[in-house]
C-alpha cells in the first residue's frame, strides 16, 4: 500500500490476496543480452510490508511480521508530531513525514536528522493522506474536506492537480491498491461495510464487502508482497487478517506488540532486483518469462518431469512450462511453438515452496488438456487439470482414482512424492509417484484415458520397497508406448545408502506386464530387489546419486546417466546404455575430485544431476549431457550451465567436449528439458533459472530469479573445449 498514515493507535497486517492473472509477451533478443519485461518484474518483486511501532519520537522497526525485538530503532521528530509513512521519492521504501500545522517535513531515510524536503500543502485542519494516485510509484499528499479530495501529484506547494468527490462526509476513508494495478484508490467504511472505488471518479462502488465489527480499528496493507492490499482489523494487540475482499472469518489471527502501541506498516527495504542470466552463443534462441522463487531448487530439481512439455493440439504444437513464484503460486506459461509470444498466468493453486521436494510436474494429453501435480513430499495428492484443451486455467484440486468407496489411503493418494507424467502413443498419460517415504516407499502407476478424462490404477506397487527400501527411478516411453524404467535403491533417508542401477520395460502401452532387457519376463508385480535386472553393481557409500535421467536412442534402446565414484576415487558422470544385445558403462571422465553425498533431505551439491539427450544408436550415438558443475575439466567457468557432448566418434569414440550456456554461476540449478520436443523434432529446449539451495532442506535467501526457456545450438561447434587432458581420452 503506497498510502501511509497515522490512524490513532495502529496500522495493519495482511497476508495474501486473490490471485491476479498476468499476460506477458517477453522480449526475444540476442543470446548474450538480458531480456526484460517490466510487467513481469513488477508482479514478483514487491517487498512485503511489515510493522514499525512508535513510542514517543522513537520507532521500533521490524522487517517481518513476527514477534521479537525490533530489527532497527531510530528517532525522528517530536513526541507530539503527527506522523505518516510514505514512499515520497519512489525508491520502493517508506520513510516518515511529519506535519506541523500545514507544513510537511519529509525524511527520505529511517534515521534521525533534518527533513530532506519541506513543503506546505493544504490547511492545518485538513484530513491528510499519502497515496500513489497516478501509478508512478511515488506517494504524494491528498487532503480531504468533507467528501471532496484534493490531490497533489508532486511534493510541491500549489493548487490540487485533481479534485474529486467520493462517499459521504462522515465516512471513514482509506486509500489502498485493492486490484493490484499499482495505483491507490479510495475505500470508504460504514460500520463493518466497505465500499471500494477502483478509479478517482464519482459513482457507485465497484466492490462492496463486509468484514469485522463496526467498533474495530481497520487498516489495509500488503504483507505478502503481491502488490495488493487486503483488510485487517485490530482488537487490542490482536490482528485479524482477511486475504480477500469478501465477507467471512479471518484467514489468520496474529498477536503483535502492545494494545496501546501506535503501529504503522510500510516497506522498509528496497525491492530486490531479480536475478537474470547472461547467456552464451551456444543458446541459439531464448525466451524470458517472469520471475520465480529461487530460495531453493523447488523449481529446478532434476526430478521435475516435466518442467517443460509440448504436444500437438488442434494441428499446432503447444509448449507449456510451470514454476512457483515468490508467493508460492503455481505459474503456468504457454506458447504456440514457433512463436515468441509466451502467455504467463498465475493460477489459484499454491505449494509449500520451502521444501525443494514439492516440485511441479506437468503433462499434456492427446486431447490438449494440461495436467498439473504439485506441492507433495509425503503428503496427499495435489492434482488439477485445465478446464479445456490448450487452456492454462486450472480446475480445483481433485483426486485421481479415489472414489466414494475408496478412501485416500486406500487409493494410495495420502503420501505422495515425485509426481511424473509420461505420454503414451495414443495420447493417454501415465502418472508415476512414490507412495510412502524415503527408505520405505513403493512406486505407484496410474493411466489416463484421455478421451474420457478418467484415471485408473495400473499398479498399486510397481517397484516394491518391501518395507526396507525405496526405489528412485527415471522413466521414458518409446514409440510403441512402452514404459522404460531404471532405478537405484535406497535403504534409508541418507543419500549414501543408494546402491545399484536396475532396469525394466513394459511389454506394451498398458504397462501391466514387464520384462528385462533380454526379454525375460518379470513375475507378478511388484518388482522386488530379488528379481530386478542389474544394469550396474554400485555399492553403498559410492556417492551414487538418485533420480537422474534416461532417454532412448534411435533404435529405442535405453541410455541412462548418473554419477558415482569411479575406480580412481573421483565422482564421475557415468553413461550406461544398451546396444540391443548387452549393457555398456562409460565413464565420461569430464570432472575431477570427489563429492560427499552424506546426509538426508535436499543437499547443496557442487554438481547437478545430469540430464541426457541422444541421437543415433548404440556406440555410434551422439550423447548430449546437460550439467552444472564446479569441477569440470577444461571449463573456463565454474558452476555454470554447461553442455557436454561426444565427439564425431559418438559415445564409442571416448572424447567429450563442452560448451557453456551461461557466463555466470547458476548456484544449484539442475537441468531439465522438453523431452517430447526432442523426441519428436530433435530440438533441445531447456528450462533455465538461477536457484539457490541449502543443505538438509534449508533455504538460502535469494531475490526472485528470471525464468528462461532456451534452445541449445547443437550444430557444428568450432573450437570445442575438450573436457579432460588435452591428449588423453577419458577412461572407458
C-alpha positions in Angstrom: 0.0 0.0 0.0 1.6 3.3 -1.1 -0.6 5.3 1.3 0.6 5.5 4.9 -0.9 7.5 7.7 -1.2 7.6 11.5 -4.7 6.3 12.5 -4.8 6.5 16.3 -3.0 3.6 17.7 -2.3 1.1 15.0 -1.8 0.0 11.4 -2.2 -3.2 9.6 -1.0 -6.7 8.9 -2.1 -8.6 5.9 -1.2 -11.9 4.2 -2.2 -13.0 0.7 -4.9 -11.8 -1.7 -6.9 -13.2 -4.5 -4.8 -14.3 -7.4 -4.1 -11.7 -10.2 -3.5 -13.1 -13.6 -0.9 -11.5 -15.9 -0.4 -12.0 -19.6 3.2 -11.2 -20.7 4.9 -11.0 -24.1 8.6 -11.3 -23.4 11.4 -9.9 -25.5 13.3 -12.1 -27.9 16.8 -10.8 -28.2 20.4 -11.9 -28.9 21.6 -14.7 -26.7 24.1 -12.6 -24.8 21.7 -9.8 -23.8 19.4 -9.5 -20.9 15.7 -9.9 -21.6 13.4 -7.8 -19.5 9.7 -7.4 -19.1 8.8 -4.6 -16.6 5.3 -6.0 -16.1 6.7 -9.4 -15.2 9.2 -7.8 -12.7 6.5 -5.7 -11.1 4.3 -8.6 -10.2 7.1 -10.5 -8.4 9.4 -8.0 -6.7 7.2 -6.2 -4.2 8.7 -6.3 -0.7 6.1 -7.3 1.9 5.0 -4.6 4.3 6.0 -5.0 8.0 5.4 -3.1 11.2 7.0 -0.2 12.9 6.0 0.7 16.5 6.1 4.3 17.6 6.7 5.2 21.3 7.0 9.0 21.5 9.6 10.0 18.9 11.3 6.6 18.9 10.4 4.0 16.2 10.9 0.2 16.6 11.0 -1.3 13.1 10.5 -4.9 12.1 11.5 -6.4 8.8 8.8 -9.1 9.1 5.5 -9.7 10.8 6.8 -11.6 13.8 7.3 -11.5 17.5 10.7 -10.5 19.0 12.9 -7.5 19.3 13.0 -4.7 16.7 15.4 -5.1 13.8 16.1 -1.3 13.8 15.4 1.5 16.2 15.6 5.2 15.2 14.4 8.6 16.5 12.7 11.2 14.3 10.7 14.3 15.0 9.0 15.2 18.3 6.8 13.1 20.5 3.7 15.2 19.7 4.1 15.2 16.0 1.5 14.0 13.5 3.3 11.3 11.6 2.7 9.3 8.3 4.9 6.9 6.4 5.0 7.1 2.6 7.3 6.4 -0.3 7.8 10.0 -1.3 10.9 9.5 -3.5 9.7 6.5 -5.5 12.6 4.2 -4.4 10.2 1.5 -3.1 10.7 2.2 0.6 8.6 4.2 3.1 10.0 6.9 5.3 8.5 9.4 7.8 6.5 12.5 7.1 5.8 14.9 10.0 3.1 17.6 9.7 3.3 20.7 11.8 0.3 23.0 11.1 0.2 22.8 7.2 4.0 22.2 6.7 5.2 18.7 5.8 8.7 17.7 6.9 9.8 14.7 4.8 12.7 12.4 5.6 14.0 10.1 2.9 15.7 7.6 5.3 14.8 5.9 8.5 17.2 7.9 10.6 17.5 11.0 12.7 18.3 14.3 11.1 16.7 17.3 9.4 14.0 16.9 6.8 15.1 16.3 3.2 12.0 18.1 1.8 9.8 20.7 3.4 6.6 21.6 1.7 3.4 23.4 2.5 0.2 21.8 1.3 -3.4 22.1 2.4 -4.7 23.6 5.7 -4.0 22.7 9.3 -7.4 21.2 9.8 -7.5 19.1 6.7 -7.6 15.3 6.9 -4.3 14.3 5.3 -3.4 11.1 3.3 -0.5 10.0 1.3 -1.2 7.8 -1.8 0.0 7.0 -5.2 -2.9 8.0 -7.3 -1.2 8.2 -10.7 0.7 4.9 -10.6 4.2 6.4 -10.9 5.5 4.7 -7.8 5.6 7.8 -5.6 3.2 8.8 -2.8 2.0 12.4 -2.8 -0.4 14.3 -0.5 -4.2 14.1 -0.6 -6.3 16.3 1.6 -10.0 15.7 2.4 -12.6 18.3 3.0 -15.9 16.6 3.7 -16.5 14.3 0.7 -14.1 16.2 -1.5 -10.5 15.2 -2.1 -7.7 17.5 -3.3 -4.8 15.6 -4.9 -1.3 16.9 -5.4 0.8 14.7 -7.7 4.2 16.2 -6.6 5.9 17.3 -3.4 5.4 20.9 -4.1 3.1 23.7 -2.9 0.3 24.8 -5.1 -3.3 24.0 -6.1 -4.5 20.5 -6.4 -3.9 18.7 -9.6 -7.1 16.6 -9.3 -10.2 17.2 -7.3 -12.9 14.6 -7.0 -15.8 13.6 -4.7 -16.5 10.2 -3.3 -18.6 8.9 -0.4 -20.1 10.9 2.4 -18.5 13.5 4.8 -19.0 11.1 7.8 -17.3 8.1 6.1 -14.0 6.7 7.3 -11.7 6.8 4.3 -8.7 4.8 3.3 -6.6 4.7 0.2 -5.3 1.4 -1.0 -4.4 -0.7 -4.1 -7.1 -3.3 -4.0 -6.9 -4.6 -7.5 -3.1 -4.8 -7.8 -2.8 -2.3 -10.7 -0.2 -0.1 -9.0 -2.4 2.8 -8.1 -4.3 3.6 -4.9 -8.0 4.4 -5.0 -10.5 5.3 -2.2 -12.2 2.9 0.2 -14.9 4.2 2.5 -16.1 2.4 5.6 -19.6 2.5 7.0 -19.7 0.4 10.1 -18.5 -3.0 9.0 -19.2 -2.4 5.3 -16.6 -1.3 2.9 -17.2 0.5 -0.5 -14.4 0.2 -2.9 -13.9 2.5 -5.9 -11.2 1.5 -8.4 -10.9 4.9 -10.1 -10.7 8.5 -9.0 -14.2 9.3 -10.1 -17.6 9.8 -8.6 -20.1 7.0 -8.8 -21.2 3.8 -7.1 -18.7 1.4 -5.5 -17.1 -1.2 -7.7 -16.9 -3.7 -4.8 -18.9 -3.8 -1.6 -18.0 -6.3 1.2 -18.3 -6.7 4.9 -15.5 -7.5 7.4 -15.1 -7.3 11.1 -17.2 -5.3 13.5 -18.3 -1.7 13.5 -16.1 -0.9 16.5 -13.0 -2.4 15.1 -9.9 -0.4 14.0 -9.4 -1.3 10.4 -6.5 -1.0 8.0 -5.3 -2.2 4.6 -1.8 -3.4 3.9 0.2 -5.7 1.6 2.1 -8.1 3.9 2.7 -10.9 1.4 4.3 -8.6 -1.2 1.9 -9.5 -4.0 1.2 -5.8 -4.7 -2.4 -5.9 -3.5 -3.8 -4.6 -0.2 -6.4 -6.5 1.9 -8.1 -5.7 5.2 -7.0 -6.2 8.8 -8.9 -5.4 12.0 -7.1 -4.8 15.2 -8.5 -5.7 18.6 -6.0 -4.8 21.3 -2.8 -6.5 20.2 -4.6 -9.0 18.1 -4.8 -8.6 14.3 -7.5 -10.4 12.3 -6.4 -10.8 8.7 -8.7 -11.4 5.7 -7.0 -12.4 2.5 -9.7 -11.4 0.1 -12.3 -8.6 -0.4 -15.1 -10.9 0.8 -17.1 -11.4 4.0 -16.1 -14.3 6.3 -13.9 -15.2 9.2 -10.3 -14.1 9.4 -7.9 -16.2 7.5 -5.2 -15.7 10.1 -5.1 -14.1 13.6 -1.7 -12.7 14.8 -0.8 -11.1 18.1 1.9 -8.4 17.9 3.0 -5.6 20.2 1.0 -3.9 23.0 -2.6 -2.9 22.9 -1.6 0.8 23.4 1.1 0.9 20.7 1.0 3.2 17.8 1.8 1.0 14.8 2.4 1.7 11.2 3.1 -0.6 8.3 5.3 0.1 5.3 8.0 -1.2 3.1 11.3 -0.6 4.9 13.6 -2.3 2.4 14.0 -1.6 -1.2 12.8 -4.2 -3.7 15.3 -6.8 -4.6 16.5 -6.7 -8.2 15.5 -10.0 -9.9 18.4 -12.3 -10.8 18.9 -12.5 -14.6 21.4 -14.7 -16.5 23.9 -13.8 -19.2 23.6 -16.4 -22.0 26.2 -17.5 -24.4 26.2 -18.0 -28.2 25.6 -21.7 -27.6 22.0 -20.6 -26.9 20.6 -20.1 -30.4 17.2 -18.7 -29.2 15.8 -17.8 -25.8 12.7 -16.6 -24.2 12.4 -14.6 -20.9 9.2 -15.3 -18.9 8.6 -13.9 -15.4 10.3 -14.1 -12.1 10.3 -17.2 -9.9 11.0 -18.3 -6.4 14.8 -19.0 -6.0 15.5 -19.7 -2.3 15.8 -23.4 -3.1 15.6 -25.8 -6.1 11.9 -26.5 -6.0 11.7 -25.0 -9.5 14.9 -26.6 -10.8 15.3 -30.0 -9.2 16.2 -32.8 -11.7 13.2 -34.9 -10.8 10.8 -32.3 -12.3 9.4 -34.4 -15.1 8.4 -32.4 -16.9 9.3 -28.8 -16.3 8.7 -28.0 -20.0 6.4 -30.1 -22.2 4.8 -29.8 -25.6 2.4 -31.6 -27.9 0.3 -31.1 -31.0 -3.2 -29.8 -30.2 -5.6 -28.9 -33.0 -2.8 -29.1 -35.6 -0.3 -26.9 -33.8 2.4 -27.7 -31.3 1.7 -26.0 -27.9 4.5 -25.7 -25.4 4.0 -25.3 -21.6 6.1 -24.7 -18.6 5.3 -24.3 -14.9 7.1 -22.9 -11.8 6.4 -21.3 -8.5 6.6 -17.5 -8.0 7.8 -16.0 -4.8 4.4 -16.2 -3.2 4.2 -20.0 -3.8 1.7 -19.6 -6.6 1.7 -22.2 -9.4 2.5 -20.2 -12.5 1.9 -21.6 -16.0 3.3 -20.3 -19.3 2.3 -21.3 -22.8 3.1 -20.5 -26.4 2.5 -21.9 -29.8 5.8 -23.4 -30.7 7.5 -21.3 -33.3 6.0 -18.2 -31.9 7.8 -15.9 -29.5 4.6 -14.9 -27.7 4.5 -16.7 -24.3 1.5 -16.1 -22.1 2.1 -16.3 -18.4 -0.6 -16.8 -15.8 -0.6 -17.3 -12.0 -3.1 -19.9 -11.1 -5.2 -20.2 -7.9 -3.1 -23.1 -6.6 -0.2 -22.7 -4.2 2.5 -25.0 -2.9 4.7 -25.2 0.2 7.8 -23.9 -1.5 10.4 -24.1 1.3 10.8 -27.9 0.8 12.5 -28.5 -2.6 10.8 -31.8 -3.0 7.5 -30.1 -3.6 8.1 -29.7 -7.4 5.6 -29.1 -10.1 5.1 -31.7 -12.8 3.1 -31.1 -15.9 1.7 -33.4 -18.6 -0.2 -32.7 -21.9 -2.5 -35.4 -23.1 -3.6 -36.0 -26.7 -6.8 -34.1 -26.3 -4.9 -31.0 -25.3 -5.7 -31.0 -21.5 -2.9 -29.9 -19.3 -2.4 -32.0 -16.1 -0.5 -30.5 -13.1 0.7 -32.1 -9.9 2.5 -30.0 -7.3 3.5 -29.5 -3.7 3.9 -33.0 -2.4 6.5 -34.6 -0.1 4.9 -37.5 1.7 1.6 -35.6 1.6 -1.8 -36.0 0.0 -2.1 -35.9 -3.8 -2.3 -32.3 -5.2 -3.5 -32.6 -8.8 -5.6 -30.4 -11.2 -6.5 -30.3 -14.8 -7.1 -27.5 -17.3 -10.7 -26.6 -17.9 -10.4 -27.1 -21.6 -7.9 -28.2 -24.3 -5.0 -25.8 -24.7 -6.0 -23.8 -21.6 -3.9 -22.6 -18.7 -7.0 -22.2 -16.5 -6.9 -25.0 -13.9 -9.9 -26.5 -12.2 -10.0 -27.3 -8.5 -7.7 -29.8 -6.8 -9.0 -33.3 -7.3 -8.3 -37.0 -6.7 -7.2 -39.4 -9.4 -8.6 -42.8 -8.6 -10.1 -42.1 -5.2 -13.9 -42.7 -5.1 -16.6 -42.5 -2.5 -16.0 -46.2 -1.8 -12.2 -45.8 -1.8 -10.5 -43.6 0.8 -7.5 -41.5 0.2 -5.3 -44.0 2.0 -6.8 -47.0 0.1 -6.3 -45.2 -3.2 -2.6 -44.6 -2.1 -3.0 -40.9 -2.6 -2.3 -40.0 1.0 1.5 -39.9 0.9 2.7 -38.8 -2.5 6.2 -37.7 -3.6 7.9 -37.3 -7.0 5.0 -37.0 -9.4 5.7 -37.6 -13.1 3.5 -37.6 -16.2 4.6 -39.6 -19.3 2.8 -39.8 -22.7 1.6 -42.9 -24.4 1.4 -43.3 -28.2 -2.4 -42.8 -28.3 -2.5 -39.5 -26.4 -3.1 -41.0 -22.9 -0.8 -40.4 -20.0 1.0 -42.4 -17.4 1.4 -41.0 -13.9 4.1 -42.3 -11.6 4.8 -41.4 -8.0 6.2 -42.7 -4.8 3.8 -43.7 -2.0 5.4 -43.8 1.4 8.7 -42.3 2.5 12.4 -42.4 1.8 13.8 -45.8 2.6 10.3 -47.3 2.7 8.3 -46.4 -0.3 6.5 -48.1 -3.3 6.2 -46.9 -6.9 2.5 -46.4 -7.9 1.4 -46.2 -11.6 -1.8 -44.7 -12.9 -3.0 -44.4 -16.5 -5.3 -41.7 -18.0 -7.9 -42.5 -20.7 -7.7 -39.1 -22.4 -11.0 -39.5 -24.2 -13.0 -40.0 -21.0 -10.5 -38.0 -18.9 -10.6 -40.8 -16.2 -7.7 -42.2 -14.4 -7.3 -45.9 -13.5 -4.8 -47.7 -11.4 -2.3 -49.9 -13.3 -0.1 -50.9 -10.3 -0.6 -50.2 -6.6 3.0 -51.2 -6.2 5.1 -51.4 -9.4 8.5 -51.5 -7.6 8.2 -52.5 -4.1 10.3 -51.4 -1.1 9.2 -54.4 1.0 9.2 -52.1 4.0 13.0 -51.9 3.9 14.0 -49.6 1.0 12.6 -47.4 -1.8 13.3 -47.1 -5.5 14.3 -43.8 -7.0 13.5 -44.0 -10.7 13.9 -42.5 -14.1 11.3 -43.2 -16.8 10.7 -42.7 -20.5 8.2 -44.0 -23.1 9.1 -45.3 -26.6 7.3 -45.1 -29.9 5.3 -48.2 -29.1 4.1 -46.6 -25.9 6.2 -49.0 -23.7 7.3 -47.6 -20.4 11.0 -47.9 -19.6 12.2 -47.6 -16.0 15.6 -47.5 -14.4 16.2 -47.0 -10.7 18.5 -47.1 -7.8 17.6 -48.5 -4.4 18.0 -46.6 -1.1 18.0 -48.2 2.3 17.5 -45.1 4.5 17.0 -41.3 4.1 20.8 -40.9 3.8 21.8 -40.5 0.1 24.9 -42.6 0.7 22.7 -45.7 1.1 21.9 -45.6 -2.6 23.1 -48.7 -4.5 23.0 -50.4 -7.9 21.2 -49.4 -11.1 18.2 -51.5 -12.2 16.0 -51.8 -15.3 12.6 -52.9 -16.5 10.4 -52.2 -19.6 6.7 -52.9 -20.1 5.6 -55.2 -22.9 3.1 -52.7 -24.3 1.4 -49.4 -23.5 -0.9 -50.9 -20.9 2.2 -51.4 -18.6 0.6 -54.4 -17.0 3.4 -56.8 -17.8 7.1 -56.2 -17.6 10.3 -57.7 -19.0 14.1 -57.3 -18.6 16.3 -56.1 -21.4 16.8 -59.6 -22.7 13.1 -60.2 -23.0 12.7 -62.4 -20.0 9.6 -61.7 -18.1 9.2 -60.4 -14.6 6.6 -62.3 -12.5 3.7 -60.8 -10.6 4.2 -57.2 -9.5 5.8 -55.6 -7.6 9.3 -56.0 -9.0 11.5 -56.6 -6.0 15.2 -56.5 -5.3 15.4 -60.2 -5.7 14.4 -60.3 -9.4 15.3 -56.8 -10.6 17.7 -56.7 -13.6 21.0 -55.0 -12.6 22.4 -52.7 -15.1 25.4 -51.9 -12.9 26.5 -53.0 -9.4 27.4 -50.0 -7.4 27.8 -50.5 -3.6 26.5 -48.1 -0.9 28.9 -45.3 0.1 29.8 -44.8 -3.5 28.2 -41.3 -3.9 25.7 -42.8 -6.3 23.1 -40.0 -7.0 19.5 -40.8 -7.4 16.8 -39.6 -9.8 18.9 -38.6 -12.7 17.6 -39.2 -16.3 17.3 -41.7 -19.1 16.4 -41.5 -22.7 16.3 -43.7 -25.8 18.4 -43.9 -28.9 17.1 -44.1 -32.4 16.5 -47.8 -32.1 14.5 -47.5 -28.9 17.3 -48.7 -26.6 17.8 -47.1 -23.2 20.6 -44.7 -22.2 20.9 -43.8 -18.5 23.1 -41.1 -17.0 24.1 -40.9 -13.3 27.2 -40.2 -11.3 29.1 -42.1 -8.7 32.7 -42.7 -7.6 34.9 -44.4 -10.2 37.9 -46.7 -9.6 40.2 -43.7 -9.1 38.0 -42.3 -6.3 36.7 -39.4 -8.4 32.9 -38.8 -8.7 32.2 -39.0 -12.4 29.3 -38.8 -14.7 28.5 -42.3 -16.0 26.5 -43.2 -19.1 25.0 -46.7 -19.2 23.5 -47.8 -22.4 22.1 -51.0 -24.1 23.0 -51.7 -27.7 20.3 -54.3 -28.3 22.5 -57.1 -27.0 24.1 -56.0 -23.8 24.7 -53.2 -21.3 27.8 -50.9 -21.5 29.0 -48.4 -18.9 31.1 -45.4 -20.0 33.0 -43.2 -17.6 33.0 -39.7 -19.1 36.0 -38.6 -17.1 34.9 -35.0 -17.6 35.2 -33.9 -14.0 37.7 -34.0 -11.2 37.5 -34.6 -7.5 35.1 -36.5 -5.2 31.8 -35.2 -3.7 30.2 -36.3 -0.5 26.5 -37.0 -0.6 26.2 -37.9 3.1 23.0 -36.6 4.7 19.3 -36.5 4.4 17.0 -34.2 2.6 17.9 -31.9 -0.4 21.6 -31.1 -0.3 23.6 -28.2 -1.7 25.8 -30.1 -4.0 28.8 -28.8 -6.1 27.4 -30.5 -9.2 23.9 -31.1 -10.6 22.3 -34.4 -11.5 22.9 -34.6 -15.3 20.3 -34.8 -18.0 20.8 -36.7 -21.2 19.7 -36.5 -24.9 20.8 -39.0 -27.6 20.6 -39.1 -31.4 21.9 -42.1 -33.4 22.2 -45.6 -32.0 24.5 -47.7 -29.9 28.2 -46.9 -29.7 27.8 -44.5 -32.6 25.2 -42.4 -30.8 25.9 -38.8 -30.2 25.3 -38.2 -26.5 24.5 -34.7 -25.1 24.7 -34.2 -21.3 23.4 -31.1 -19.5 25.2 -30.4 -16.3 26.1 -27.7 -13.7 29.4 -28.4 -12.0 32.2 -26.7 -10.0 34.9 -29.2 -11.2 34.6 -29.8 -14.9 37.9 -30.4 -16.7 38.6 -27.8 -19.3 35.9 -25.5 -18.1 36.6 -21.8 -18.3 33.8 -21.0 -15.8 32.7 -22.7 -12.6 29.1 -23.7 -11.7 27.6 -22.5 -14.9 25.0 -24.3 -17.0 27.1 -26.5 -19.4 26.5 -28.8 -22.4 28.9 -31.8 -22.5 28.7 -33.9 -25.7 30.5 -36.6 -27.5 32.8 -36.0 -30.5 32.3 -37.3 -34.0 33.0 -40.9 -33.0 29.9 -41.0 -30.8 30.0 -42.4 -27.3 32.3 -45.2 -28.5 34.9 -42.6 -29.5 35.9 -41.7 -26.0 36.2 -38.0 -26.4 33.9 -35.4 -24.7 33.6 -31.7 -25.4 31.9 -28.9 -23.6 30.3 -25.5 -24.0 28.6 -23.3 -21.5 25.1 -22.0 -21.7 25.6 -19.2 -19.1 28.5 -16.9 -18.5 28.0 -16.9 -14.7 27.1 -19.3 -12.0 23.5 -20.7 -11.6 24.1 -21.8 -8.0 22.2 -25.1 -7.6 20.2 -25.3 -10.8 19.7 -28.8 -12.2 18.8 -29.3 -15.9 15.5 -30.4 -17.4 14.3 -30.0 -20.9 11.3 -30.6 -23.2 11.7 -34.3 -23.8 8.7 -34.6 -26.1 10.1 -31.8 -28.4 13.4 -33.6 -28.5 11.8 -37.0 -29.3 9.5 -35.5 -32.0 11.7 -32.9 -33.6 15.3 -33.2 -32.3 15.1 -29.7 -30.8 16.7 -29.2 -27.4 14.9 -26.6 -25.3 15.9 -26.3 -21.7 14.3 -24.8 -18.5 16.9 -22.4 -17.1 16.7 -20.4 -13.9 19.1 -19.3 -11.2 18.2 -21.1 -7.9 19.9 -21.5 -4.5 19.8 -24.4 -2.1 20.8 -25.0 1.5 21.7 -28.3 3.0 19.2 -30.7 4.6 16.1 -28.9 3.1 17.1 -25.4 4.2 16.7 -22.3 2.0 19.0 -19.5 1.1 17.5 -16.0 1.0 17.7 -15.1 -2.7 16.0 -12.5 -4.9 13.4 -13.8 -7.3 15.1 -15.2 -10.4 14.1 -14.8 -14.1 12.8 -18.0 -15.8 14.1 -18.7 -19.3 13.4 -21.3 -21.9 16.5 -21.6 -24.1 17.3 -23.5 -27.3 20.7 -25.2 -27.4 22.7 -24.9 -30.6 23.8 -28.5 -31.5 25.2 -27.6 -34.9 28.9 -27.7 -35.7 30.9 -26.5 -32.7 34.1 -24.9 -33.9 36.9 -24.5 -31.3 35.4 -27.1 -29.0 36.9 -27.3 -25.5 37.8 -30.8 -24.6 36.7 -31.9 -21.2 39.8 -33.7 -19.8 43.5 -33.8 -20.5 44.4 -32.4 -24.0 45.8 -35.6 -25.3 44.4 -38.3 -23.1 41.0 -39.8 -23.7 38.9 -40.4 -20.5 38.7 -43.9 -19.3 36.1 -46.2 -20.8 
